[in-house]
Amino acid sequence: MEFGDKIKEVRTKNNLTQEKFAVSLNVTRQAVSNWENNRNLPDLEMLILISSIYHITLDELILG
């Protein structure tokens, strides 16, 4: 599973739109879209934030 697919899975499991997911992380909806489409990646601090807010380990988030 690619990283973008994992981000989308986390978002959809929590019944969030890209907009609501972005607001929860204090980023733009476009940033979330770029992550989901593997155009770019969040930085390490953002990965840690996603991990803590959505109760997923960094291993699960990064490695699938």
mmJSON file of the N, C-alpha and C atoms, coordinates in Angstrom:
{"data_MODEL":{"atom_site":{
"group_PDB":["ATOM","ATOM","ATOM","ATOM","ATOM","ATOM","ATOM","ATOM","ATOM","ATOM","ATOM","ATOM","ATOM","ATOM","ATOM","ATOM","ATOM","ATOM","ATOM","ATOM","ATOM","ATOM","ATOM","ATOM","ATOM","ATOM","ATOM","ATOM","ATOM","ATOM","ATOM","ATOM","ATOM","ATOM","ATOM","ATOM","ATOM","ATOM","ATOM","ATOM","ATOM","ATOM","ATOM","ATOM","ATOM","ATOM","ATOM","ATOM","ATOM","ATOM","ATOM","ATOM","ATOM","ATOM","ATOM","ATOM","ATOM","ATOM","ATOM","ATOM","ATOM","ATOM","ATOM","ATOM","ATOM","ATOM","ATOM","ATOM","ATOM","ATOM","ATOM","ATOM","ATOM","ATOM","ATOM","ATOM","ATOM","ATOM","ATOM","ATOM","ATOM","ATOM","ATOM","ATOM","ATOM","ATOM","ATOM","ATOM","ATOM","ATOM","ATOM","ATOM","ATOM","ATOM","ATOM","ATOM","ATOM","ATOM","ATOM","ATOM","ATOM","ATOM","ATOM","ATOM","ATOM","ATOM","ATOM","ATOM","ATOM","ATOM","ATOM","ATOM","ATOM","ATOM","ATOM","ATOM","ATOM","ATOM","ATOM","ATOM","ATOM","ATOM","ATOM","ATOM","ATOM","ATOM","ATOM","ATOM","ATOM","ATOM","ATOM","ATOM","ATOM","ATOM","ATOM","ATOM","ATOM","ATOM","ATOM","ATOM","ATOM","ATOM","ATOM","ATOM","ATOM","ATOM","ATOM","ATOM","ATOM","ATOM","ATOM","ATOM","ATOM","ATOM","ATOM","ATOM","ATOM","ATOM","ATOM","ATOM","ATOM","ATOM","ATOM","ATOM","ATOM","ATOM","ATOM","ATOM","ATOM","ATOM","ATOM","ATOM","ATOM","ATOM","ATOM","ATOM","ATOM","ATOM","ATOM","ATOM","ATOM","ATOM","ATOM","ATOM","ATOM","ATOM","ATOM","ATOM","ATOM","ATOM","ATOM","ATOM"],
"id":[1,2,3,4,5,6,7,8,9,10,11,12,13,14,15,16,17,18,19,20,21,22,23,24,25,26,27,28,29,30,31,32,33,34,35,36,37,38,39,40,41,42,43,44,45,46,47,48,49,50,51,52,53,54,55,56,57,58,59,60,61,62,63,64,65,66,67,68,69,70,71,72,73,74,75,76,77,78,79,80,81,82,83,84,85,86,87,88,89,90,91,92,93,94,95,96,97,98,99,100,101,102,103,104,105,106,107,108,109,110,111,112,113,114,115,116,117,118,119,120,121,122,123,124,125,126,127,128,129,130,131,132,133,134,135,136,137,138,139,140,141,142,143,144,145,146,147,148,149,150,151,152,153,154,155,156,157,158,159,160,161,162,163,164,165,166,167,168,169,170,171,172,173,174,175,176,177,178,179,180,181,182,183,184,185,186,187,188,189,190,191,192],
"type_symbol":["N","C","C","N","C","C","N","C","C","N","C","C","N","C","C","N","C","C","N","C","C","N","C","C","N","C","C","N","C","C","N","C","C","N","C","C","N","C","C","N","C","C","N","C","C","N","C","C","N","C","C","N","C","C","N","C","C","N","C","C","N","C","C","N","C","C","N","C","C","N","C","C","N","C","C","N","C","C","N","C","C","N","C","C","N","C","C","N","C","C","N","C","C","N","C","C","N","C","C","N","C","C","N","C","C","N","C","C","N","C","C","N","C","C","N","C","C","N","C","C","N","C","C","N","C","C","N","C","C","N","C","C","N","C","C","N","C","C","N","C","C","N","C","C","N","C","C","N","C","C","N","C","C","N","C","C","N","C","C","N","C","C","N","C","C","N","C","C","N","C","C","N","C","C","N","C","C","N","C","C","N","C","C","N","C","C","N","C","C","N","C","C"],
"label_atom_id":["N","CA","C","N","CA","C","N","CA","C","N","CA","C","N","CA","C","N","CA","C","N","CA","C","N","CA","C","N","CA","C","N","CA","C","N","CA","C","N","CA","C","N","CA","C","N","CA","C","N","CA","C","N","CA","C","N","CA","C","N","CA","C","N","CA","C","N","CA","C","N","CA","C","N","CA","C","N","CA","C","N","CA","C","N","CA","C","N","CA","C","N","CA","C","N","CA","C","N","CA","C","N","CA","C","N","CA","C","N","CA","C","N","CA","C","N","CA","C","N","CA","C","N","CA","C","N","CA","C","N","CA","C","N","CA","C","N","CA","C","N","CA","C","N","CA","C","N","CA","C","N","CA","C","N","CA","C","N","CA","C","N","CA","C","N","CA","C","N","CA","C","N","CA","C","N","CA","C","N","CA","C","N","CA","C","N","CA","C","N","CA","C","N","CA","C","N","CA","C","N","CA","C","N","CA","C","N","CA","C","N","CA","C","N","CA","C","N","CA","C","N","CA","C"],
"label_alt_id":[null,null,null,null,null,null,null,null,null,null,null,null,null,null,null,null,null,null,null,null,null,null,null,null,null,null,null,null,null,null,null,null,null,null,null,null,null,null,null,null,null,null,null,null,null,null,null,null,null,null,null,null,null,null,null,null,null,null,null,null,null,null,null,null,null,null,null,null,null,null,null,null,null,null,null,null,null,null,null,null,null,null,null,null,null,null,null,null,null,null,null,null,null,null,null,null,null,null,null,null,null,null,null,null,null,null,null,null,null,null,null,null,null,null,null,null,null,null,null,null,null,null,null,null,null,null,null,null,null,null,null,null,null,null,null,null,null,null,null,null,null,null,null,null,null,null,null,null,null,null,null,null,null,null,null,null,null,null,null,null,null,null,null,null,null,null,null,null,null,null,null,null,null,null,null,null,null,null,null,null,null,null,null,null,null,null,null,null,null,null,null,null],
"label_comp_id":["MET","MET","MET","GLU","GLU","GLU","PHE","PHE","PHE","GLY","GLY","GLY","ASP","ASP","ASP","LYS","LYS","LYS","ILE","ILE","ILE","LYS","LYS","LYS","GLU","GLU","GLU","VAL","VAL","VAL","ARG","ARG","ARG","THR","THR","THR","LYS","LYS","LYS","ASN","ASN","ASN","ASN","ASN","ASN","LEU","LEU","LEU","THR","THR","THR","GLN","GLN","GLN","GLU","GLU","GLU","LYS","LYS","LYS","PHE","PHE","PHE","ALA","ALA","ALA","VAL","VAL","VAL","SER","SER","SER","LEU","LEU","LEU","ASN","ASN","ASN","VAL","VAL","VAL","THR","THR","THR","ARG","ARG","ARG","GLN","GLN","GLN","ALA","ALA","ALA","VAL","VAL","VAL","SER","SER","SER","ASN","ASN","ASN","TRP","TRP","TRP","GLU","GLU","GLU","ASN","ASN","ASN","ASN","ASN","ASN","ARG","ARG","ARG","ASN","ASN","ASN","LEU","LEU","LEU","PRO","PRO","PRO","ASP","ASP","ASP","LEU","LEU","LEU","GLU","GLU","GLU","MET","MET","MET","LEU","LEU","LEU","ILE","ILE","ILE","LEU","LEU","LEU","ILE","ILE","ILE","SER","SER","SER","SER","SER","SER","ILE","ILE","ILE","TYR","TYR","TYR","HIS","HIS","HIS","ILE","ILE","ILE","THR","THR","THR","LEU","LEU","LEU","ASP","ASP","ASP","GLU","GLU","GLU","LEU","LEU","LEU","ILE","ILE","ILE","LEU","LEU","LEU","GLY","GLY","GLY"],
"label_asym_id":["A","A","A","A","A","A","A","A","A","A","A","A","A","A","A","A","A","A","A","A","A","A","A","A","A","A","A","A","A","A","A","A","A","A","A","A","A","A","A","A","A","A","A","A","A","A","A","A","A","A","A","A","A","A","A","A","A","A","A","A","A","A","A","A","A","A","A","A","A","A","A","A","A","A","A","A","A","A","A","A","A","A","A","A","A","A","A","A","A","A","A","A","A","A","A","A","A","A","A","A","A","A","A","A","A","A","A","A","A","A","A","A","A","A","A","A","A","A","A","A","A","A","A","A","A","A","A","A","A","A","A","A","A","A","A","A","A","A","A","A","A","A","A","A","A","A","A","A","A","A","A","A","A","A","A","A","A","A","A","A","A","A","A","A","A","A","A","A","A","A","A","A","A","A","A","A","A","A","A","A","A","A","A","A","A","A","A","A","A","A","A","A"],
"label_entity_id":["1","1","1","1","1","1","1","1","1","1","1","1","1","1","1","1","1","1","1","1","1","1","1","1","1","1","1","1","1","1","1","1","1","1","1","1","1","1","1","1","1","1","1","1","1","1","1","1","1","1","1","1","1","1","1","1","1","1","1","1","1","1","1","1","1","1","1","1","1","1","1","1","1","1","1","1","1","1","1","1","1","1","1","1","1","1","1","1","1","1","1","1","1","1","1","1","1","1","1","1","1","1","1","1","1","1","1","1","1","1","1","1","1","1","1","1","1","1","1","1","1","1","1","1","1","1","1","1","1","1","1","1","1","1","1","1","1","1","1","1","1","1","1","1","1","1","1","1","1","1","1","1","1","1","1","1","1","1","1","1","1","1","1","1","1","1","1","1","1","1","1","1","1","1","1","1","1","1","1","1","1","1","1","1","1","1","1","1","1","1","1","1"],
"label_seq_id":[1,1,1,2,2,2,3,3,3,4,4,4,5,5,5,6,6,6,7,7,7,8,8,8,9,9,9,10,10,10,11,11,11,12,12,12,13,13,13,14,14,14,15,15,15,16,16,16,17,17,17,18,18,18,19,19,19,20,20,20,21,21,21,22,22,22,23,23,23,24,24,24,25,25,25,26,26,26,27,27,27,28,28,28,29,29,29,30,30,30,31,31,31,32,32,32,33,33,33,34,34,34,35,35,35,36,36,36,37,37,37,38,38,38,39,39,39,40,40,40,41,41,41,42,42,42,43,43,43,44,44,44,45,45,45,46,46,46,47,47,47,48,48,48,49,49,49,50,50,50,51,51,51,52,52,52,53,53,53,54,54,54,55,55,55,56,56,56,57,57,57,58,58,58,59,59,59,60,60,60,61,61,61,62,62,62,63,63,63,64,64,64],
"pdbx_PDB_ins_code":[null,null,null,null,null,null,null,null,null,null,null,null,null,null,null,null,null,null,null,null,null,null,null,null,null,null,null,null,null,null,null,null,null,null,null,null,null,null,null,null,null,null,null,null,null,null,null,null,null,null,null,null,null,null,null,null,null,null,null,null,null,null,null,null,null,null,null,null,null,null,null,null,null,null,null,null,null,null,null,null,null,null,null,null,null,null,null,null,null,null,null,null,null,null,null,null,null,null,null,null,null,null,null,null,null,null,null,null,null,null,null,null,null,null,null,null,null,null,null,null,null,null,null,null,null,null,null,null,null,null,null,null,null,null,null,null,null,null,null,null,null,null,null,null,null,null,null,null,null,null,null,null,null,null,null,null,null,null,null,null,null,null,null,null,null,null,null,null,null,null,null,null,null,null,null,null,null,null,null,null,null,null,null,null,null,null,null,null,null,null,null,null],
"Cartn_x":[0.843,0.0,0.884,0.58,1.346,0.926,1.797,1.539,0.223,-0.019,-1.251,-2.492,-2.429,-3.561,-3.778,-2.697,-2.8,-3.423,-3.0,-3.581,-5.084,-5.448,-6.866,-7.639,-7.046,-7.7,-7.946,-6.935,-7.087,-8.225,-8.236,-9.257,-10.654,-10.805,-12.138,-12.635,-11.723,-12.142,-12.713,-12.278,-12.774,-13.912,-14.443,-15.574,-15.344,-14.156,-13.807,-13.633,-14.056,-13.74,-12.284,-11.741,-10.379,-10.332,-11.385,-11.434,-11.402,-12.232,-12.272,-10.978,-10.412,-9.124,-8.048,-8.056,-7.083,-7.221,-8.454,-8.689,-8.16,-8.358,-7.898,-6.376,-5.692,-4.223,-3.648,-4.552,-4.145,-3.319,-3.779,-3.167,-4.288,-3.926,-4.935,-5.486,-6.678,-7.256,-6.363,-5.715,-4.816,-3.625,-3.146,-2.042,-2.469,-3.67,-4.189,-4.339,-4.875,-5.029,-3.673,-2.676,-1.326,-0.754,-0.989,-0.513,-1.2,-2.525,-3.287,-2.934,-2.499,-2.127,-0.626,0.086,1.534,2.323,1.815,2.548,3.634,3.372,4.387,4.031,4.897,4.73,4.727,3.993,4.053,5.407,5.79,7.056,6.885,7.984,7.979,7.05,7.05,6.173,4.706,4.349,2.972,2.622,3.547,3.309,3.04,3.811,3.613,2.246,1.848,0.545,-0.585,-0.5,-1.512,-1.591,-0.433,-0.353,-1.043,-0.788,-1.356,-2.849,-3.287,-4.699,-5.57,-5.083,-5.908,-5.531,-4.74,-4.419,-3.936,-2.901,-2.277,-0.764,-0.095,1.346,2.055,3.223,4.018,4.374,4.642,4.929,3.753,2.554,1.372,1.174,1.401,1.188,2.203,3.455,4.529,4.717,4.697,5.01,3.771,2.619,1.397,1.067],
"Cartn_y":[-1.185,0.0,1.243,2.161,3.402,4.334,5.289,6.2,6.949,7.442,8.18,7.367,6.086,5.201,5.056,5.022,4.886,6.138,7.311,8.56,8.601,8.218,8.208,7.223,6.08,5.077,5.624,6.288,6.88,7.903,8.738,9.78,9.181,8.219,7.666,6.807,6.116,5.338,6.238,7.5,8.457,9.314,8.893,9.577,11.07,11.414,12.816,13.135,14.334,14.836,15.302,15.561,16.108,17.425,18.227,19.526,19.376,18.489,18.298,17.678,16.769,16.17,17.252,18.112,19.203,20.153,20.502,21.409,20.79,19.499,18.842,18.875,18.997,19.015,20.404,21.381,22.759,22.883,22.202,22.31,22.584,22.802,23.05,21.738,21.833,20.663,20.212,21.172,20.84,20.019,20.288,19.503,18.055,17.859,16.501,15.814,16.522,15.964,15.559,16.404,16.089,14.855,14.707,13.507,12.271,12.355,11.192,10.798,11.756,11.481,11.297,11.163,10.921,11.986,13.23,14.334,14.86,14.811,15.145,14.453,14.58,13.887,14.881,14.567,15.427,15.287,16.318,16.225,15.336,15.064,14.144,14.617,15.905,16.423,16.182,16.328,16.094,14.613,13.737,12.3,11.938,12.533,12.283,12.794,13.959,14.523,13.628,13.183,12.276,11.008,10.484,9.263,9.436,10.545,10.732,11.058,11.879,12.25,11.061,10.275,9.2,7.819,7.776,6.533,5.423,5.748,4.794,4.888,3.753,3.805,4.388,4.931,5.452,4.344,3.144,2.014,1.736,1.692,1.432,2.549,3.773,4.929,4.944,4.714,4.836,3.564,2.425,1.167,0.409,0.803,0.14,-1.105],
"Cartn_z":[0.0,0.0,0.0,-0.881,-0.936,0.192,0.497,1.596,1.407,0.213,-0.057,0.231,-0.099,0.181,1.679,2.437,3.891,4.508,4.036,4.54,4.242,3.026,2.654,3.511,3.804,4.644,6.049,6.623,7.955,7.935,6.91,6.795,6.643,5.764,5.521,6.685,7.378,8.555,9.643,9.644,10.622,10.066,8.908,8.268,8.088,7.601,7.403,5.922,5.549,4.216,4.236,3.06,3.02,3.784,3.659,4.326,5.85,6.384,7.843,8.364,7.606,7.979,8.012,7.002,6.926,8.113,8.456,9.584,10.876,11.049,12.277,12.4,11.259,11.253,11.006,10.843,10.584,9.295,8.253,6.925,5.926,4.679,3.652,3.104,2.518,1.858,0.712,0.051,-1.049,-0.567,0.631,1.189,1.368,1.9,2.082,0.731,-0.232,-1.581,-2.158,-1.978,-2.474,-1.787,-0.5,0.203,-0.349,-0.505,-0.967,-2.4,-3.195,-4.586,-4.762,-3.644,-3.637,-4.392,-4.355,-4.983,-4.053,-2.757,-1.752,-0.449,0.525,1.8,2.951,4.007,5.195,5.889,6.633,7.361,8.601,9.269,10.404,11.52,11.81,12.867,12.525,11.254,10.827,10.933,10.587,10.726,12.183,13.086,14.515,14.961,14.468,14.809,14.305,13.06,12.502,13.341,13.678,14.477,15.83,16.493,17.826,17.779,16.834,16.757,16.359,15.397,14.838,15.344,16.409,17.116,16.18,15.426,14.531,14.771,14.792,15.043,13.824,14.063,12.947,11.97,12.483,11.605,10.674,11.234,10.412,9.37,9.802,8.925,7.789,8.098,7.102,6.303,6.994,6.324,5.832,6.315,5.879,6.668],
"occupancy":[1.0,1.0,1.0,1.0,1.0,1.0,1.0,1.0,1.0,1.0,1.0,1.0,1.0,1.0,1.0,1.0,1.0,1.0,1.0,1.0,1.0,1.0,1.0,1.0,1.0,1.0,1.0,1.0,1.0,1.0,1.0,1.0,1.0,1.0,1.0,1.0,1.0,1.0,1.0,1.0,1.0,1.0,1.0,1.0,1.0,1.0,1.0,1.0,1.0,1.0,1.0,1.0,1.0,1.0,1.0,1.0,1.0,1.0,1.0,1.0,1.0,1.0,1.0,1.0,1.0,1.0,1.0,1.0,1.0,1.0,1.0,1.0,1.0,1.0,1.0,1.0,1.0,1.0,1.0,1.0,1.0,1.0,1.0,1.0,1.0,1.0,1.0,1.0,1.0,1.0,1.0,1.0,1.0,1.0,1.0,1.0,1.0,1.0,1.0,1.0,1.0,1.0,1.0,1.0,1.0,1.0,1.0,1.0,1.0,1.0,1.0,1.0,1.0,1.0,1.0,1.0,1.0,1.0,1.0,1.0,1.0,1.0,1.0,1.0,1.0,1.0,1.0,1.0,1.0,1.0,1.0,1.0,1.0,1.0,1.0,1.0,1.0,1.0,1.0,1.0,1.0,1.0,1.0,1.0,1.0,1.0,1.0,1.0,1.0,1.0,1.0,1.0,1.0,1.0,1.0,1.0,1.0,1.0,1.0,1.0,1.0,1.0,1.0,1.0,1.0,1.0,1.0,1.0,1.0,1.0,1.0,1.0,1.0,1.0,1.0,1.0,1.0,1.0,1.0,1.0,1.0,1.0,1.0,1.0,1.0,1.0,1.0,1.0,1.0,1.0,1.0,1.0],
"B_iso_or_equiv":[0.0,0.0,0.0,0.0,0.0,0.0,0.0,0.0,0.0,0.0,0.0,0.0,0.0,0.0,0.0,0.0,0.0,0.0,0.0,0.0,0.0,0.0,0.0,0.0,0.0,0.0,0.0,0.0,0.0,0.0,0.0,0.0,0.0,0.0,0.0,0.0,0.0,0.0,0.0,0.0,0.0,0.0,0.0,0.0,0.0,0.0,0.0,0.0,0.0,0.0,0.0,0.0,0.0,0.0,0.0,0.0,0.0,0.0,0.0,0.0,0.0,0.0,0.0,0.0,0.0,0.0,0.0,0.0,0.0,0.0,0.0,0.0,0.0,0.0,0.0,0.0,0.0,0.0,0.0,0.0,0.0,0.0,0.0,0.0,0.0,0.0,0.0,0.0,0.0,0.0,0.0,0.0,0.0,0.0,0.0,0.0,0.0,0.0,0.0,0.0,0.0,0.0,0.0,0.0,0.0,0.0,0.0,0.0,0.0,0.0,0.0,0.0,0.0,0.0,0.0,0.0,0.0,0.0,0.0,0.0,0.0,0.0,0.0,0.0,0.0,0.0,0.0,0.0,0.0,0.0,0.0,0.0,0.0,0.0,0.0,0.0,0.0,0.0,0.0,0.0,0.0,0.0,0.0,0.0,0.0,0.0,0.0,0.0,0.0,0.0,0.0,0.0,0.0,0.0,0.0,0.0,0.0,0.0,0.0,0.0,0.0,0.0,0.0,0.0,0.0,0.0,0.0,0.0,0.0,0.0,0.0,0.0,0.0,0.0,0.0,0.0,0.0,0.0,0.0,0.0,0.0,0.0,0.0,0.0,0.0,0.0,0.0,0.0,0.0,0.0,0.0,0.0],
"pdbx_formal_charge":[null,null,null,null,null,null,null,null,null,null,null,null,null,null,null,null,null,null,null,null,null,null,null,null,null,null,null,null,null,null,null,null,null,null,null,null,null,null,null,null,null,null,null,null,null,null,null,null,null,null,null,null,null,null,null,null,null,null,null,null,null,null,null,null,null,null,null,null,null,null,null,null,null,null,null,null,null,null,null,null,null,null,null,null,null,null,null,null,null,null,null,null,null,null,null,null,null,null,null,null,null,null,null,null,null,null,null,null,null,null,null,null,null,null,null,null,null,null,null,null,null,null,null,null,null,null,null,null,null,null,null,null,null,null,null,null,null,null,null,null,null,null,null,null,null,null,null,null,null,null,null,null,null,null,null,null,null,null,null,null,null,null,null,null,null,null,null,null,null,null,null,null,null,null,null,null,null,null,null,null,null,null,null,null,null,null,null,null,null,null,null,null],
"auth_seq_id":[1,1,1,2,2,2,3,3,3,4,4,4,5,5,5,6,6,6,7,7,7,8,8,8,9,9,9,10,10,10,11,11,11,12,12,12,13,13,13,14,14,14,15,15,15,16,16,16,17,17,17,18,18,18,19,19,19,20,20,20,21,21,21,22,22,22,23,23,23,24,24,24,25,25,25,26,26,26,27,27,27,28,28,28,29,29,29,30,30,30,31,31,31,32,32,32,33,33,33,34,34,34,35,35,35,36,36,36,37,37,37,38,38,38,39,39,39,40,40,40,41,41,41,42,42,42,43,43,43,44,44,44,45,45,45,46,46,46,47,47,47,48,48,48,49,49,49,50,50,50,51,51,51,52,52,52,53,53,53,54,54,54,55,55,55,56,56,56,57,57,57,58,58,58,59,59,59,60,60,60,61,61,61,62,62,62,63,63,63,64,64,64],
"auth_comp_id":["MET","MET","MET","GLU","GLU","GLU","PHE","PHE","PHE","GLY","GLY","GLY","ASP","ASP","ASP","LYS","LYS","LYS","ILE","ILE","ILE","LYS","LYS","LYS","GLU","GLU","GLU","VAL","VAL","VAL","ARG","ARG","ARG","THR","THR","THR","LYS","LYS","LYS","ASN","ASN","ASN","ASN","ASN","ASN","LEU","LEU","LEU","THR","THR","THR","GLN","GLN","GLN","GLU","GLU","GLU","LYS","LYS","LYS","PHE","PHE","PHE","ALA","ALA","ALA","VAL","VAL","VAL","SER","SER","SER","LEU","LEU","LEU","ASN","ASN","ASN","VAL","VAL","VAL","THR","THR","THR","ARG","ARG","ARG","GLN","GLN","GLN","ALA","ALA","ALA","VAL","VAL","VAL","SER","SER","SER","ASN","ASN","ASN","TRP","TRP","TRP","GLU","GLU","GLU","ASN","ASN","ASN","ASN","ASN","ASN","ARG","ARG","ARG","ASN","ASN","ASN","LEU","LEU","LEU","PRO","PRO","PRO","ASP","ASP","ASP","LEU","LEU","LEU","GLU","GLU","GLU","MET","MET","MET","LEU","LEU","LEU","ILE","ILE","ILE","LEU","LEU","LEU","ILE","ILE","ILE","SER","SER","SER","SER","SER","SER","ILE","ILE","ILE","TYR","TYR","TYR","HIS","HIS","HIS","ILE","ILE","ILE","THR","THR","THR","LEU","LEU","LEU","ASP","ASP","ASP","GLU","GLU","GLU","LEU","LEU","LEU","ILE","ILE","ILE","LEU","LEU","LEU","GLY","GLY","GLY"],
"auth_asym_id":["A","A","A","A","A","A","A","A","A","A","A","A","A","A","A","A","A","A","A","A","A","A","A","A","A","A","A","A","A","A","A","A","A","A","A","A","A","A","A","A","A","A","A","A","A","A","A","A","A","A","A","A","A","A","A","A","A","A","A","A","A","A","A","A","A","A","A","A","A","A","A","A","A","A","A","A","A","A","A","A","A","A","A","A","A","A","A","A","A","A","A","A","A","A","A","A","A","A","A","A","A","A","A","A","A","A","A","A","A","A","A","A","A","A","A","A","A","A","A","A","A","A","A","A","A","A","A","A","A","A","A","A","A","A","A","A","A","A","A","A","A","A","A","A","A","A","A","A","A","A","A","A","A","A","A","A","A","A","A","A","A","A","A","A","A","A","A","A","A","A","A","A","A","A","A","A","A","A","A","A","A","A","A","A","A","A","A","A","A","A","A","A"],
"auth_atom_id":["N","CA","C","N","CA","C","N","CA","C","N","CA","C","N","CA","C","N","CA","C","N","CA","C","N","CA","C","N","CA","C","N","CA","C","N","CA","C","N","CA","C","N","CA","C","N","CA","C","N","CA","C","N","CA","C","N","CA","C","N","CA","C","N","CA","C","N","CA","C","N","CA","C","N","CA","C","N","CA","C","N","CA","C","N","CA","C","N","CA","C","N","CA","C","N","CA","C","N","CA","C","N","CA","C","N","CA","C","N","CA","C","N","CA","C","N","CA","C","N","CA","C","N","CA","C","N","CA","C","N","CA","C","N","CA","C","N","CA","C","N","CA","C","N","CA","C","N","CA","C","N","CA","C","N","CA","C","N","CA","C","N","CA","C","N","CA","C","N","CA","C","N","CA","C","N","CA","C","N","CA","C","N","CA","C","N","CA","C","N","CA","C","N","CA","C","N","CA","C","N","CA","C","N","CA","C","N","CA","C","N","CA","C","N","CA","C","N","CA","C","N","CA","C"],
"pdbx_PDB_model_num":[1,1,1,1,1,1,1,1,1,1,1,1,1,1,1,1,1,1,1,1,1,1,1,1,1,1,1,1,1,1,1,1,1,1,1,1,1,1,1,1,1,1,1,1,1,1,1,1,1,1,1,1,1,1,1,1,1,1,1,1,1,1,1,1,1,1,1,1,1,1,1,1,1,1,1,1,1,1,1,1,1,1,1,1,1,1,1,1,1,1,1,1,1,1,1,1,1,1,1,1,1,1,1,1,1,1,1,1,1,1,1,1,1,1,1,1,1,1,1,1,1,1,1,1,1,1,1,1,1,1,1,1,1,1,1,1,1,1,1,1,1,1,1,1,1,1,1,1,1,1,1,1,1,1,1,1,1,1,1,1,1,1,1,1,1,1,1,1,1,1,1,1,1,1,1,1,1,1,1,1,1,1,1,1,1,1,1,1,1,1,1,1]
}}}
